[in-house]
Each structure stands twice: as structure tokens, then as C-alpha cells.
């Protein structure tokens, strides 16, 4: 369960954090972080997350590939975080 930290970020009890900025969605879990592209849909007042941009972890070691299992878990976390923040969203599969 995610709890809002402010208007554009939320954290769950395990420490996973989701932040929405003007340019991307940041996802941080344990010692890993990743940034994903999104688009603001004006007519729907919602964001569209590009699942194809969920490819690799940003790490000091060069970034490991995000597996399909990890991608599914990340998408579930993003959905829960955005619901907690009251942000409408869709995922472009």
C-alpha cells in the first residue's frame, strides 16, 4: 500500500518510492532506481506510461536489464502509487 509523500510522490511500507516529474516517472526500490517515459493526456487529464520505456535499472554499474517479471511488478507498483496520489493513468502496452 502506497502512502502519498506530497502531491507527486508516494512510498510503500517496504520503501519503494514513485515520483512523477515533468520529464519522467522515477521508480526506486531497494538499491535500484529507474526512470520511465510518460505523456500527459490533456483531454483525459491523465498520464500515459510507456511500458516500452521500462527497460533497465539505473545503477552505477551500468544498468541491469529489467526482466518481464520485474516489469509486471513495477507496473503494479506504479498503478498503486498513482491511485494513492489520485492521478489518473493508463499504460501503453
DASULPE-V36585 format. One record per residue. RES is the residue in one small letter. OMEGA is omega in whole degrees, -180 to 180 (* if undefined). Layout:
BEGIN
RES&OMEGA  RES&OMEGA
END
This chain:
BEGIN
x&-179  x&177  x&178  x&173  x&175  x&-175  x&-174  x&178  x&-179  x&180  x&175  x&-175  x&177  x&178  x&176  x&-176  x&178  x&178  x&177  x&176  x&179  x&-173  x&-176  x&172  x&175  x&179  x&-179  x&178  x&-177  x&-179  x&-178  x&175  x&176  x&180  x&-175  x&179  x&173  x&178  x&176  x&-180  x&-173  x&-176  x&180  x&-174  x&-176  x&174  x&177  x&-180  x&178  x&-178  x&179  x&178  x&178  x&-171  x&-172  x&174  x&173  x&179  x&178  x&-178  x&175  x&174  x&177  x&178  x&175  x&-180  x&179  x&177  x&177  x&180  x&178  x&179  x&179  x&180  x&176  x&178  x&179  x&179  x&-180  x&180  x&-179  x&175  x&178  x&-180  x&-178  x&180  x&177  x&-176  x&173  x&177  x&176  x&-179  x&*
END
